[in-house]
Amino acid sequence: MLKACQQITNKLLLGEGRRETGALLLFFNNLHYRYGMDMQRVNNFRMGAYAALAAGLINLQYQSGSESNLSKSLVLIAPGFLVLAFSFTQGGKRWMQSKSAAAISLTCGALLLAYSFIV
């Protein structure tokens, strides 16, 4: 869709009305920028959640003989699963665009990363 819109605006730029078509082109470029950044941020959340989930499952496998291994691994598995599931809902995608979500996830992600090395 974006390529089609850019082709239309490029055709219009070659003709008359450069000011109006320039504004239209700027609008479509901003629309693409916002959509691209939104999905990139959601994908970053998904990759972080997948990493926590994978680290928890790997920990569960490699420390299968140790005491209270399931509870230690669930500290990594549960947040990873919840964030991954949350990233597929519309409310979750909207929340992940906020700056507070970025701050919370960076803090929790750093704590989970440190915990995964300590355990």
ChimeraX attribute file (.defattr): number of C-alpha atoms within 10 A of each C-alpha:
attribute: neighborCount
match mode: 1-to-1
recipient: residues
	/A:1	6
	/A:2	11
	/A:3	9
	/A:4	9
	/A:5	14
	/A:6	15
	/A:7	13
	/A:8	13
	/A:9	20
	/A:10	14
	/A:11	12
	/A:12	17
	/A:13	16
	/A:14	10
	/A:15	9
	/A:16	10
	/A:17	10
	/A:18	13
	/A:19	10
	/A:20	13
	/A:21	19
	/A:22	15
	/A:23	12
	/A:24	16
	/A:25	20
	/A:26	13
	/A:27	12
	/A:28	17
	/A:29	15
	/A:30	12
	/A:31	12
	/A:32	13
	/A:33	11
	/A:34	12
	/A:35	11
	/A:36	11
	/A:37	12
	/A:38	16
	/A:39	14
	/A:40	12
	/A:41	16
	/A:42	20
	/A:43	15
	/A:44	13
	/A:45	24
	/A:46	20
	/A:47	15
	/A:48	18
	/A:49	26
	/A:50	18
	/A:51	17
	/A:52	26
	/A:53	24
	/A:54	16
	/A:55	20
	/A:56	23
	/A:57	16
	/A:58	14
	/A:59	21
	/A:60	20
	/A:61	13
	/A:62	10
	/A:63	15
	/A:64	12
	/A:65	9
	/A:66	9
	/A:67	9
	/A:68	10
	/A:69	16
	/A:70	17
	/A:71	11
	/A:72	17
	/A:73	22
	/A:74	17
	/A:75	16
	/A:76	25
	/A:77	24
	/A:78	15
	/A:79	19
	/A:80	26
	/A:81	18
	/A:82	12
	/A:83	21
	/A:84	22
	/A:85	13
	/A:86	18
	/A:87	20
	/A:88	12
	/A:89	11
	/A:90	10
	/A:91	10
	/A:92	16
	/A:93	18
	/A:94	13
	/A:95	16
	/A:96	22
	/A:97	15
	/A:98	11
	/A:99	10
	/A:100	11
	/A:101	15
	/A:102	15
	/A:103	11
	/A:104	11
	/A:105	17
	/A:106	14
	/A:107	12
	/A:108	13
	/A:109	20
	/A:110	12
	/A:111	11
	/A:112	19
	/A:113	15
	/A:114	11
	/A:115	13
	/A:116	17
	/A:117	9
	/A:118	7
	/A:119	10
